[in-house]
Amino acid sequence: DSGVTQTPKHLITATGQRVTLRCSPRSGDLSVYWYQQSLDQGLQFLIQYYNGEERAKGNILERFSAQQFPDLHSELNLSSLELGDSALYFCASSEGEGVTYEQYFGPGTRLTVT
Amino acid sequence: GENVEQHPSTLSVQEGDSAVIKCTYSDSASNYFPWYKQELGKRPQLIIDIRSNVGEKKDQRIAVTLNKTAKHFSLHITETQPEDSAVYFCAAYQRYGNKLVFGAGTILRVKS
């Protein structure tokens, strides 16, 4: 158990819908990262927040957005969902701002878009 | 941006043999290279990492080597065991965007 929690574990929704994935980092960690893992594309970095502020952006679609709240939990919002958005979404947390701090991954949320 | 290529995509070894996974990167400014192990249905976990100021790092049966000139780094697992079976991802720090770029992963199967 990494100490990072994600809810829900599984999510099944229809195309065009909007969903929110939630992540609680390890106690004391200030950075939260979001990753998308699909079968054909491996692990893709989406976005990073540090202490409430966006720090780095990866291949995140405009239909996706995220935020980190004052209690440091983070939410990833996915809208206008398409079949291709079906994937495993991981969040990870780390103590510091830079990527050289070890990232601890949560168990992931499996999103299925039908 | 950074491009990380990982080979092979699948690797089968006999228990007790060694396994080597190689990655190449493109950003000469990359200075941090972690390796993650992901067991089936589980989360990725950091197993070892190396920074650009060293050429090799070991942790028990696992070692990572870095060749900055050739821009490649490798994961070496010795005396493989069935529990080493997993997907292994390499990653490299990309200065532009301040992020990690991951390789596509290697499925390692250790046959007993």
Contacts between the chains, C-beta under 8 A, distances in Angstrom:
chain1	res1	chain2	res2	distance
A	2	B	43	6.5
A	2	B	45	7.6
A	41	B	104	7.9
A	42	B	89	6.9
A	42	B	102	5.7
A	42	B	103	7.1
A	42	B	104	4.6
A	42	B	105	5.2
A	43	B	36	7.9
A	43	B	44	6.9
A	43	B	89	6.0
A	43	B	91	8.0
A	43	B	102	4.3
A	43	B	105	7.7
A	44	B	102	7.5
A	45	B	99	5.1
A	45	B	100	6.1
A	45	B	101	7.3
A	45	B	102	7.4
A	48	B	98	8.0
A	48	B	99	7.1
A	55	B	98	6.9
A	56	B	97	5.9
A	56	B	98	4.5
A	56	B	99	4.8
A	57	B	97	6.9
A	57	B	99	8.0
A	58	B	97	6.8
A	58	B	99	5.5
A	90	B	43	6.6
A	90	B	44	7.2
A	98	B	98	7.6
A	99	B	32	6.5
A	99	B	93	5.5
A	99	B	98	6.8
A	99	B	99	6.4
A	99	B	100	5.1
A	100	B	32	4.9
A	100	B	49	7.9
A	100	B	51	7.3
A	100	B	93	7.2
A	102	B	34	8.0
A	102	B	46	5.3
A	102	B	49	7.8
A	103	B	46	6.8
A	103	B	100	8.0
A	105	B	43	4.0
A	105	B	44	5.0
A	105	B	45	6.9
A	106	B	43	6.5
A	107	B	42	7.9
A	107	B	43	5.6
A	108	B	43	6.3
